[in-house]
Amino acid sequence: MFCQYGIIPIKKSLLRFTAVSLTAIALVACGGGESSPPATVTPPAVIIPPPPPPPSGQESLTLDSAQKAASFLSKTSFGGTSERIESIQGMLPSKLLQAEFAKTPSYILPALRTSFEAGEDVDNRAHASAFWNAMIEADDQLRQRMVFALSQIVVISDNPMGNKPLTNAQYIDTLTQHAFGNYRDLLKDVTYTPAMARYLTYLRNRKGDERTGRMPDENYAREFLQLFTTGLVELNMDGTQKLSNGKAIEIFDNEDIVGLAKVFTGLSYKGSGFWDADEDGEYSRLEMYQDKHSPLEKSFMGKTIAASTAGDDAINQAIDYIFDHPNLAPFISRQLIQRFTASHPDPAYVTRVANAFESGRYTSVDEIQFGTGKRGDLQATLAAILLDEGLYGGRTLSSEEGKVREPVLRFVHWARAFDVGNVMSENEWHLLYNAGKNTRLGQQPFQSPSVFNFYRPGFIAPGTASGAAGLTAPELQTVNDGAAIGYANFMLNYVFNTSPTRNDAVDSFVPDYSDEVALAETPEELAEHLNTLLLGGRMSAVTKTRLVDVLNEIPIRTDPTEAAEDRTTRAALAVYMAVTSPAFALEL
């Protein structure tokens, strides 16, 4: 969409040249967004049998090329190796999606809890390292991708929560549990998570007190409406705003927030009392303490909950009522599309996905049914996003229809594409503690700067080509020159396996470039290989030519040891140029 070129010097200790410059050209994309074993519980792999020939008339739907297969994996997972790309060629996307939905969830709390209860030291970033490990290694790739997407809609950030790894792990597992379930159930269980209650300040939120002037905390009520469910203004099913006399129609006002805030009173940690938490209270479902819950009538958005209604019943009624709002389907559907396939989804696309959310069912072009038939079914919604008619059938998508890939997606794609060995995120200093900085990767899961996520879904980047065209590009809200260079330098450390570690005796995140080394003496073939593996065929002629020219400047010496070193240098440099290229920052 809009990218710039940067020149990043590579340290002499990383590359050996004999008669060429020590400067490597990095094509930096501005399209991003903004020593215990891994704690992830990894289920056994699901073995997919060789595909039968597709039924007559469905040949155009199959992943009939390596590039189509690579593109499908980048949308439905965090990318894959050459072997994985080859293994799904010729298969129907709907069948692959069915297999993903059937996989066992990977939870992270059980392992952390076992360590904690055994008296072991649990690092304050243990939940983060476990989630990085899951994104890279877990078999349930689509579910993990959905967890990452949901984490940017129903947002918490561990920034203000201090040393609470188990609290945060319990929240991540709640998203994992409901990733393919129903959005209503997700909203309900999220409301009872200690992490959300701490983050949006309704933990131990008490009923009002006229004598002291205390009022129930309004934070969760406000964000529950404007960010998690309805949004601020009425929408059509295609995600566009409804207008009255040329103006947007507001859904709620402050009085509605005041009324809804009374609903979310009386919740505290599991324990012997409102102020007394059990040892496991900080990572267990919250409990309702009726004497702290507001007994008053609660009115909001045309709904009235009778006085003296039990607290849990009041929460159920409120969530059911808000969940039934007609805005919910287009509001959530559009954001999920943005996280998977399109930064600026076409209104017709939004309508098709919102209809699947509303009906709880989706039937693919090859007549495979997804969903339970219950409104808010996320499996049906995801199938509608990933199997949409606009993505298949041989049509070439334009850049306006694609997605700007945020930094996390690009980094994990690299890690999976080259099957990094010894995946121990807990050993990676930059990944665990510095990834969110603009001088590094520029993004850290579950560490957004605010409840509004890393970027707003309606963001239109000013002073850009996409902005002039009126296209939303949320990820560009965090892009600047510093972030682009930060991403390039971060990837430099990882591509060349020089990332700083917490334990120097452990070499974690070691990429396997054996396939690339084998092609190092034929730069054109190496460029085309990376074009498929990383870019799904989107590498431009300019990038390809530049990559080949740079590699040809690195001679292959005659001494066998030196020649092996030179081939490795060529391979790593080619990978680096590919992952910092403009096309790698886009998904079509």
C-alpha positions as CSV (number, residue, x, y, z in Angstrom):
1,M,0.0,0.0,0.0
2,F,2.6,2.5,1.0
3,C,6.1,1.4,1.8
4,Q,9.5,3.0,1.8
5,Y,12.9,1.7,1.2
6,G,15.6,1.8,3.9
7,I,19.2,0.8,3.9
8,I,20.3,-1.1,7.0
9,P,24.0,-1.8,7.6
10,I,24.8,-5.3,8.6
11,K,27.7,-5.8,11.1
12,K,30.9,-7.3,9.7
13,S,30.7,-10.1,12.2
14,L,27.5,-11.3,10.6
15,L,28.6,-11.4,6.9
16,R,31.9,-12.3,5.2
17,F,32.5,-10.6,1.9
18,T,35.8,-10.7,0.0
19,A,35.5,-7.8,-2.5
20,V,32.0,-6.5,-2.0
21,S,30.3,-3.9,0.1
22,L,29.3,-4.8,3.7
23,T,25.9,-3.0,3.2
24,A,22.9,-5.1,2.6
25,I,19.8,-3.6,1.1
26,A,16.7,-4.1,3.2
27,L,13.4,-3.4,1.7
28,V,11.6,-2.1,4.7
29,A,7.8,-2.2,4.6
30,C,5.8,0.4,6.4
31,G,2.7,-1.8,6.5
32,G,2.9,-3.1,10.0
33,G,0.7,-1.7,12.7
34,E,1.0,-0.3,14.7
35,S,14.8,-21.8,30.9
36,S,12.1,-24.2,31.7
37,P,10.4,-26.0,28.9
38,P,7.6,-24.0,27.1
39,A,4.5,-23.8,29.2
40,T,2.2,-24.5,26.2
41,V,0.1,-27.7,26.3
42,T,0.6,-29.0,22.8
43,P,-1.8,-31.6,21.6
44,P,-1.0,-34.4,19.3
45,A,-0.9,-33.4,15.7
46,V,-4.0,-34.0,13.6
47,I,-3.0,-36.2,10.6
48,I,-4.8,-35.2,7.5
49,P,-5.0,-38.0,4.9
50,P,-4.1,-37.4,1.3
51,P,-7.0,-35.6,-0.4
52,P,-9.3,-37.4,-2.8
53,P,-9.9,-35.8,-6.2
54,P,-12.2,-32.8,-5.8
55,P,-15.8,-33.3,-7.0
56,S,-16.5,-32.3,-10.6
57,G,-16.9,-28.5,-10.9
58,Q,-14.8,-27.8,-7.8
59,E,-11.4,-27.9,-9.3
60,S,-11.1,-24.1,-9.3
61,L,-11.6,-24.1,-5.5
62,T,-8.6,-26.3,-4.7
63,L,-5.3,-25.0,-3.6
64,D,-3.8,-26.1,-7.0
65,S,-0.5,-24.3,-6.7
66,A,2.2,-23.8,-4.0
67,Q,1.4,-20.1,-4.0
68,K,-2.3,-20.6,-3.3
69,A,-1.4,-23.0,-0.6
70,A,1.1,-20.6,1.0
71,S,-1.5,-17.8,0.8
72,F,-4.1,-19.9,2.5
73,L,-1.7,-20.8,5.3
74,S,-0.8,-17.2,5.9
75,K,-4.5,-16.4,6.4
76,T,-5.6,-19.4,8.5
77,S,-2.4,-19.8,10.5
78,F,0.9,-18.0,11.1
79,G,2.4,-19.5,8.0
80,G,4.1,-22.8,7.3
81,T,7.2,-24.6,6.0
82,S,7.8,-25.6,2.4
83,E,6.8,-29.2,3.5
84,R,3.5,-28.0,4.9
85,I,2.7,-25.9,1.8
86,E,3.3,-28.9,-0.4
87,S,1.2,-31.2,1.9
88,I,-2.0,-29.1,1.4
89,Q,-1.7,-28.5,-2.3
90,G,-4.7,-30.0,-4.2
91,M,-6.9,-29.9,-1.1
92,L,-10.1,-28.0,-0.7
93,P,-9.9,-25.0,1.7
94,S,-13.2,-26.1,3.4
95,K,-11.8,-29.5,4.3
96,L,-8.7,-27.9,5.8
97,L,-10.9,-25.6,7.8
98,Q,-12.9,-28.5,9.1
99,A,-9.7,-30.1,10.3
100,E,-8.6,-26.9,12.0
101,F,-11.9,-26.6,13.9
102,A,-11.5,-30.2,15.1
103,K,-8.1,-29.7,16.7
104,T,-7.6,-29.9,20.4
105,P,-7.1,-26.5,22.0
106,S,-3.7,-25.5,23.4
107,Y,-4.1,-24.1,26.9
108,I,-1.3,-22.3,28.8
109,L,-2.6,-22.0,32.4
110,P,-2.4,-25.7,33.4
111,A,1.4,-25.8,33.0
112,L,2.0,-22.5,34.7
113,R,-0.3,-23.4,37.6
114,T,1.5,-26.7,38.1
115,S,4.8,-24.9,38.3
116,F,3.4,-22.3,40.7
117,E,1.7,-24.8,43.0
118,A,4.9,-26.8,43.1
119,G,6.7,-23.8,44.5
120,E,8.7,-23.1,41.4
121,D,9.5,-19.6,40.3
122,V,7.0,-18.4,37.6
123,D,8.4,-15.5,35.6
124,N,6.2,-12.5,35.5
125,R,6.2,-12.7,31.7
126,A,5.5,-16.5,31.6
127,H,2.1,-16.0,30.0
128,A,3.7,-14.0,27.2
129,S,6.4,-16.5,26.5
130,A,3.9,-19.4,26.6
131,F,1.7,-17.5,24.0
132,W,4.6,-16.8,21.7
133,N,5.5,-20.5,21.9
134,A,1.9,-21.5,21.1
135,M,1.8,-19.2,18.1
136,I,5.0,-20.7,16.7
137,E,4.6,-24.4,17.7
138,A,1.1,-25.3,18.6
139,D,-0.8,-27.6,16.3
140,D,-4.1,-25.6,16.6
141,Q,-2.9,-22.8,14.4
142,L,-6.2,-21.3,13.4
143,R,-7.4,-21.2,17.0
144,Q,-4.2,-19.4,18.1
145,R,-4.7,-17.0,15.2
146,M,-8.2,-16.4,16.4
147,V,-7.1,-15.8,20.0
148,F,-4.7,-13.2,18.7
149,A,-7.5,-11.6,16.8
150,L,-9.9,-11.6,19.7
151,S,-7.3,-10.2,22.0
152,Q,-7.4,-7.0,19.8
153,I,-11.2,-6.7,20.1
154,V,-11.9,-7.7,23.7
155,V,-8.7,-6.1,24.9
156,I,-6.7,-6.4,28.1
157,S,-3.1,-5.3,28.5
158,D,-0.7,-6.7,31.0
159,N,1.2,-3.4,31.2
160,P,-0.7,-2.0,34.3
161,M,-1.1,-5.4,36.0
162,G,2.4,-6.0,37.3
163,N,3.4,-9.5,38.2
164,K,0.3,-11.5,37.3
165,P,1.3,-14.2,34.9
166,L,-1.4,-16.7,36.0
167,T,-4.1,-14.0,35.9
168,N,-3.2,-13.2,32.3
169,A,-2.8,-16.9,31.4
170,Q,-6.4,-17.5,32.6
171,Y,-7.6,-14.7,30.4
172,I,-5.7,-16.1,27.3
173,D,-7.2,-19.5,28.0
174,T,-10.7,-18.0,28.2
175,L,-10.2,-16.7,24.6
176,T,-8.8,-20.0,23.6
177,Q,-11.8,-21.9,25.0
178,H,-14.3,-19.8,23.1
179,A,-12.4,-19.0,19.9
180,F,-14.6,-21.4,17.9
181,G,-17.6,-21.1,20.2
182,N,-20.3,-18.4,20.6
183,Y,-19.5,-14.8,21.0
184,R,-22.2,-14.4,23.7
185,D,-20.5,-17.1,25.8
186,L,-17.2,-15.4,25.3
187,L,-18.6,-12.1,26.5
188,K,-20.1,-13.8,29.6
189,D,-16.9,-15.6,30.6
190,V,-14.6,-12.6,29.8
191,T,-16.8,-10.6,32.3
192,Y,-15.9,-13.1,35.0
193,T,-12.1,-13.1,34.4
194,P,-9.9,-11.5,37.0
195,A,-7.7,-10.0,34.3
196,M,-10.5,-8.0,32.6
197,A,-11.9,-7.0,36.0
198,R,-8.4,-5.6,37.0
199,Y,-7.8,-4.0,33.7
200,L,-11.1,-2.2,33.4
201,T,-11.3,-1.5,37.2
202,Y,-14.6,-3.3,38.1
203,L,-12.8,-5.8,40.4
204,R,-14.5,-5.3,43.8
205,N,-16.7,-2.7,42.3
206,R,-19.3,-1.9,44.9
207,K,-22.9,-0.6,44.9
208,G,-23.4,3.1,45.2
209,D,-23.5,4.9,48.5
210,E,-25.6,8.0,48.7
211,R,-24.1,8.9,52.1
212,T,-20.5,9.1,50.8
213,G,-21.4,9.9,47.2
214,R,-19.7,6.7,45.9
215,M,-20.9,5.6,42.5
216,P,-20.3,2.3,40.7
217,D,-17.2,2.2,38.5
218,E,-18.3,2.9,34.9
219,N,-15.2,1.8,33.0
220,Y,-16.3,-1.7,32.0
221,A,-19.9,-0.6,31.1
222,R,-18.5,2.0,28.7
223,E,-16.0,-0.2,27.0
224,F,-18.3,-3.2,26.9
225,L,-20.6,-1.2,24.7
226,Q,-18.3,0.9,22.6
227,L,-15.6,-1.7,22.0
228,F,-16.8,-5.2,22.7
229,T,-20.4,-5.2,21.3
230,T,-22.3,-2.4,19.7
231,G,-19.9,0.5,18.9
232,L,-21.0,4.1,19.2
233,V,-23.3,4.5,16.3
234,E,-25.9,2.5,14.4
235,L,-24.7,0.4,11.5
236,N,-26.1,-1.2,8.5
237,M,-25.4,-4.9,8.0
238,D,-22.5,-4.0,5.6
239,G,-20.7,-2.1,8.4
240,T,-21.5,1.4,7.1
241,Q,-23.1,4.0,9.3
242,K,-26.9,4.6,9.4
243,L,-27.7,8.3,9.0
244,S,-30.5,10.5,10.1
245,N,-30.6,13.9,8.4
246,G,-27.0,13.3,7.3
247,K,-25.8,12.5,10.8
248,A,-24.7,9.3,12.5
249,I,-27.2,7.9,15.1
250,E,-25.7,7.4,18.5
251,I,-26.6,4.2,20.3
252,F,-26.2,5.2,23.9
253,D,-25.5,8.2,26.1
254,N,-23.9,8.7,29.6
255,E,-27.2,7.8,31.4
256,D,-27.1,4.4,29.7
257,I,-23.5,4.0,31.0
258,V,-24.6,5.0,34.5
259,G,-27.4,2.4,34.4
260,L,-25.3,-0.4,33.0
261,A,-22.5,0.2,35.5
262,K,-24.8,-0.9,38.4
263,V,-25.0,-4.3,36.7
264,F,-21.2,-4.9,37.1
265,T,-21.1,-4.5,40.8
266,G,-20.4,-7.1,43.5
267,L,-17.7,-9.1,41.6
268,S,-14.5,-10.1,43.4
269,Y,-12.0,-12.9,43.6
270,K,-13.1,-16.4,44.5
271,G,-12.7,-16.6,48.3
272,S,-14.2,-16.6,51.7
273,G,-15.4,-13.0,51.4
274,F,-15.4,-10.0,49.1
275,W,-12.1,-8.8,50.4
276,D,-10.6,-12.3,51.1
277,A,-9.3,-14.2,48.0
278,D,-8.4,-17.8,48.0
279,E,-4.9,-18.7,47.0
280,D,-6.0,-19.5,43.5
281,G,-8.5,-16.6,43.4
282,E,-6.4,-14.5,41.0
283,Y,-6.7,-17.1,38.3
284,S,-10.1,-18.5,39.0
285,R,-13.6,-17.3,37.8
286,L,-14.8,-14.3,39.7
287,E,-17.6,-14.7,42.2
288,M,-20.7,-12.5,42.9
289,Y,-21.1,-11.1,46.4
290,Q,-24.7,-10.1,46.6
291,D,-24.4,-7.7,49.5
292,K,-22.0,-5.6,47.4
293,H,-24.1,-5.7,44.3
294,S,-26.4,-2.7,43.6
295,P,-30.0,-3.6,44.5
296,L,-31.4,-0.7,42.5
297,E,-33.3,-0.8,39.3
298,K,-31.0,-0.7,36.3
299,S,-32.1,1.0,33.1
300,F,-30.0,1.4,29.9
301,M,-30.7,1.5,26.2
302,G,-34.4,0.7,26.6
303,K,-33.8,-2.2,28.9
304,T,-34.9,-2.2,32.6
305,I,-33.7,-4.8,35.1
306,A,-35.9,-4.9,38.2
307,A,-34.7,-3.8,41.6
308,S,-33.3,-6.6,43.9
309,T,-32.4,-8.9,40.9
310,A,-29.6,-11.2,41.9
311,G,-26.2,-10.0,40.6
312,D,-25.5,-12.9,38.3
313,D,-29.0,-12.8,36.9
314,A,-28.6,-9.1,36.2
315,I,-25.3,-9.7,34.3
316,N,-27.0,-12.4,32.3
317,Q,-29.9,-10.2,31.4
318,A,-27.7,-7.3,30.4
319,I,-25.4,-9.4,28.2
320,D,-28.3,-11.1,26.5
321,Y,-30.0,-7.8,25.8
322,I,-26.9,-6.1,24.4
323,F,-25.9,-9.2,22.5
324,D,-29.2,-9.1,20.7
325,H,-28.5,-5.5,19.4
326,P,-28.5,-5.5,15.5
327,N,-25.1,-3.6,15.5
328,L,-23.3,-6.6,17.0
329,A,-23.0,-8.7,13.8
330,P,-21.6,-6.0,11.5
331,F,-19.5,-4.4,14.2
332,I,-17.7,-7.6,15.2
333,S,-17.6,-9.2,11.8
334,R,-15.9,-6.2,10.2
335,Q,-13.1,-6.2,12.8
336,L,-12.6,-10.0,12.5
337,I,-12.3,-9.6,8.7
338,Q,-9.6,-6.9,9.3
339,R,-7.6,-9.2,11.5
340,F,-7.6,-12.1,9.0
341,T,-8.0,-11.0,5.4
342,A,-8.8,-7.3,4.6
343,S,-7.8,-4.0,6.2
344,H,-10.6,-2.3,4.2
345,P,-13.3,-5.0,3.6
346,D,-15.8,-4.4,0.9
347,P,-19.3,-3.7,2.3
348,A,-20.7,-6.7,0.4
349,Y,-18.0,-8.9,2.1
350,V,-19.0,-7.5,5.5
351,T,-22.6,-8.3,4.8
352,R,-21.9,-11.9,3.9
353,V,-19.9,-12.4,7.1
354,A,-22.4,-10.5,9.3
355,N,-25.2,-12.7,7.9
356,A,-23.2,-15.8,8.9
357,F,-22.8,-14.3,12.4
358,E,-26.6,-13.6,12.6
359,S,-27.7,-17.0,11.4
360,G,-24.9,-19.0,13.1
361,R,-24.4,-20.9,9.8
362,Y,-22.3,-20.7,6.8
363,T,-22.3,-23.0,3.7
364,S,-19.2,-22.9,1.6
365,V,-19.3,-22.9,-2.2
366,D,-18.6,-26.6,-2.2
367,E,-21.6,-27.1,0.2
368,I,-19.8,-27.8,3.4
369,Q,-21.8,-26.5,6.4
370,F,-20.2,-24.7,9.4
371,G,-21.8,-23.5,12.6
372,T,-24.6,-24.5,15.0
373,G,-27.3,-22.3,13.8
374,K,-27.1,-20.2,16.9
375,R,-26.6,-16.4,16.5
376,G,-23.0,-15.4,17.3
377,D,-21.4,-18.7,16.2
378,L,-17.7,-17.9,15.7
379,Q,-17.0,-21.0,13.7
380,A,-19.6,-20.0,11.1
381,T,-18.3,-16.4,11.2
382,L,-14.7,-17.5,10.6
383,A,-15.6,-19.9,7.8
384,A,-17.5,-17.0,6.1
385,I,-14.4,-14.9,6.4
386,L,-11.8,-17.4,5.2
387,L,-13.9,-19.2,2.6
388,D,-15.6,-16.1,1.1
389,E,-16.5,-16.4,-2.6
390,G,-14.3,-13.3,-3.3
391,L,-11.1,-15.1,-2.2
392,Y,-11.4,-18.1,-4.6
393,G,-12.4,-18.9,-8.1
394,G,-9.2,-17.6,-9.8
395,R,-9.9,-13.9,-9.4
396,T,-6.8,-11.8,-8.8
397,L,-7.2,-9.6,-5.8
398,S,-6.1,-5.9,-5.9
399,S,-4.0,-4.3,-3.1
400,E,-7.1,-2.4,-2.0
401,E,-8.7,-5.8,-1.0
402,G,-5.8,-7.1,1.0
403,K,-4.6,-6.8,4.6
404,V,-1.6,-4.9,6.0
405,R,0.2,-7.5,8.1
406,E,1.1,-6.4,11.5
407,P,4.5,-7.1,13.0
408,V,3.6,-10.1,15.1
409,L,2.2,-11.9,12.0
410,R,5.3,-11.2,10.0
411,F,7.7,-12.4,12.8
412,V,5.8,-15.6,13.5
413,H,5.5,-16.4,9.8
414,W,9.3,-16.2,9.5
415,A,9.7,-18.4,12.6
416,R,7.4,-21.1,11.2
417,A,8.6,-20.9,7.6
418,F,12.1,-21.8,8.7
419,D,11.1,-24.2,11.4
420,V,13.1,-22.5,14.1
421,G,14.6,-24.9,16.5
422,N,14.6,-24.7,20.3
423,V,11.6,-22.5,20.5
424,M,12.0,-21.0,24.0
425,S,10.5,-17.5,24.0
426,E,11.3,-17.3,27.7
427,N,15.0,-17.2,26.8
428,E,14.6,-14.4,24.2
429,W,15.2,-11.0,25.8
430,H,14.0,-8.8,23.0
431,L,11.0,-11.0,22.2
432,L,9.8,-11.2,25.8
433,Y,10.6,-7.7,27.1
434,N,11.2,-5.4,24.2
435,A,9.1,-6.6,21.3
436,G,6.4,-3.9,21.9
437,K,8.8,-1.0,21.5
438,N,8.9,0.9,18.2
439,T,12.7,0.5,18.2
440,R,12.1,-3.3,18.1
441,L,9.3,-5.4,16.6
442,G,6.7,-2.7,17.4
443,Q,4.0,-5.0,18.8
444,Q,3.6,-7.4,21.8
445,P,0.5,-9.6,22.2
446,F,-1.6,-8.6,25.2
447,Q,0.4,-5.4,25.7
448,S,-1.5,-2.9,23.7
449,P,-1.1,0.8,24.8
450,S,-4.8,1.1,25.7
451,V,-8.2,-0.6,25.6
452,F,-8.5,0.7,22.0
453,N,-5.9,-1.9,20.9
454,F,-2.8,-1.1,18.9
455,Y,-4.9,0.7,16.3
456,R,-8.5,1.7,15.7
457,P,-10.5,-0.3,13.2
458,G,-11.7,2.8,11.4
459,F,-8.3,4.5,11.1
460,I,-7.5,6.1,7.7
461,A,-3.9,7.1,7.4
462,P,-3.5,10.8,6.5
463,G,-1.0,11.8,3.9
464,T,-0.9,8.4,2.2
465,A,-2.2,6.9,-1.0
466,S,-4.6,4.7,0.9
467,G,-5.8,7.6,3.0
468,A,-6.4,9.7,-0.2
469,A,-8.5,6.7,-1.4
470,G,-10.5,6.7,1.8
471,L,-9.3,3.2,2.8
472,T,-9.2,2.1,6.4
473,A,-5.7,0.7,7.3
474,P,-5.7,0.2,11.0
475,E,-2.2,-1.2,11.2
476,L,-0.7,1.9,9.7
477,Q,-1.7,3.9,12.8
478,T,1.5,2.8,14.5
479,V,3.8,3.1,11.5
480,N,6.5,5.7,11.3
481,D,10.1,5.8,10.1
482,G,11.4,4.7,13.5
483,A,9.0,1.7,13.7
484,A,10.0,0.6,10.2
485,I,13.7,0.7,11.0
486,G,13.0,-0.9,14.4
487,Y,11.3,-3.9,12.7
488,A,14.1,-4.3,10.2
489,N,16.7,-4.3,13.0
490,F,14.7,-6.7,15.1
491,M,14.4,-9.1,12.2
492,L,18.1,-8.7,11.5
493,N,18.9,-10.2,14.9
494,Y,16.6,-13.1,14.4
495,V,17.3,-13.9,10.7
496,F,21.0,-14.1,11.5
497,N,20.5,-15.8,14.9
498,T,22.2,-13.1,16.9
499,S,19.3,-12.2,19.2
500,P,20.3,-11.4,22.8
501,T,19.2,-14.2,25.2
502,R,18.7,-14.4,28.9
503,N,20.9,-17.5,29.1
504,D,23.9,-17.3,26.8
505,A,24.4,-21.1,27.1
506,V,21.1,-21.7,25.4
507,D,20.8,-21.0,21.6
508,S,17.1,-20.6,21.1
509,F,15.2,-19.6,17.9
510,V,17.7,-21.2,15.5
511,P,16.3,-21.0,11.9
512,D,16.8,-23.9,9.5
513,Y,18.0,-22.5,6.1
514,S,19.0,-25.8,4.7
515,D,16.6,-25.5,1.7
516,E,17.8,-22.0,1.1
517,V,21.5,-22.8,1.3
518,A,20.9,-25.5,-1.3
519,L,19.7,-22.8,-3.7
520,A,22.3,-20.2,-2.8
521,E,24.4,-20.7,-5.9
522,T,21.3,-20.0,-8.1
523,P,19.9,-16.7,-6.8
524,E,17.0,-16.6,-9.3
525,E,15.8,-19.9,-8.0
526,L,16.3,-18.8,-4.3
527,A,14.3,-15.7,-5.0
528,E,11.4,-17.6,-6.5
529,H,11.5,-20.1,-3.6
530,L,11.2,-17.3,-1.1
531,N,8.5,-15.6,-3.2
532,T,6.4,-18.7,-2.7
533,L,7.3,-19.6,0.9
534,L,7.0,-16.1,2.4
535,L,5.1,-14.0,0.0
536,G,2.6,-16.3,-1.7
537,G,3.8,-15.1,-5.2
538,R,3.6,-11.4,-4.5
539,M,7.3,-10.4,-4.8
540,S,7.6,-7.6,-7.2
541,A,10.0,-7.7,-10.2
542,V,12.0,-4.8,-8.6
543,T,12.5,-6.7,-5.3
544,K,13.4,-9.9,-7.1
545,T,16.0,-8.2,-9.3
546,R,17.5,-6.4,-6.4
547,L,17.7,-9.6,-4.3
548,V,19.4,-11.4,-7.2
549,D,21.8,-8.6,-7.8
550,V,22.9,-8.4,-4.1
551,L,23.4,-12.1,-3.8
552,N,25.5,-12.2,-7.0
553,E,27.8,-9.7,-5.3
554,I,28.7,-12.3,-2.7
555,P,31.2,-14.6,-4.3
556,I,31.3,-18.3,-3.4
557,R,34.9,-19.1,-2.5
558,T,36.6,-22.3,-3.5
559,D,37.6,-23.6,0.0
560,P,34.9,-26.0,1.1
561,T,34.5,-24.5,4.5
562,E,34.5,-20.9,3.2
563,A,32.1,-21.9,0.4
564,A,29.7,-23.3,2.9
565,E,29.9,-20.1,4.9
566,D,29.3,-18.0,1.8
567,R,26.2,-20.1,0.8
568,T,24.8,-19.6,4.3
569,T,25.4,-15.9,4.1
570,R,23.6,-15.7,0.8
571,A,20.7,-17.7,2.1
572,A,20.3,-15.6,5.3
573,L,20.6,-12.3,3.4
574,A,18.0,-13.4,0.9
575,V,15.6,-14.3,3.7
576,Y,16.3,-10.9,5.4
577,M,15.5,-9.0,2.2
578,A,12.3,-11.0,1.7
579,V,11.0,-10.4,5.3
580,T,11.7,-6.7,5.1
581,S,10.2,-6.3,1.6
582,P,7.0,-4.3,1.0
583,A,5.2,-7.4,-0.2
584,F,5.8,-9.3,3.0
585,A,3.9,-6.6,4.8
586,L,0.8,-7.3,2.8
587,E,-1.6,-10.2,2.5
588,L,-3.8,-10.6,-0.6
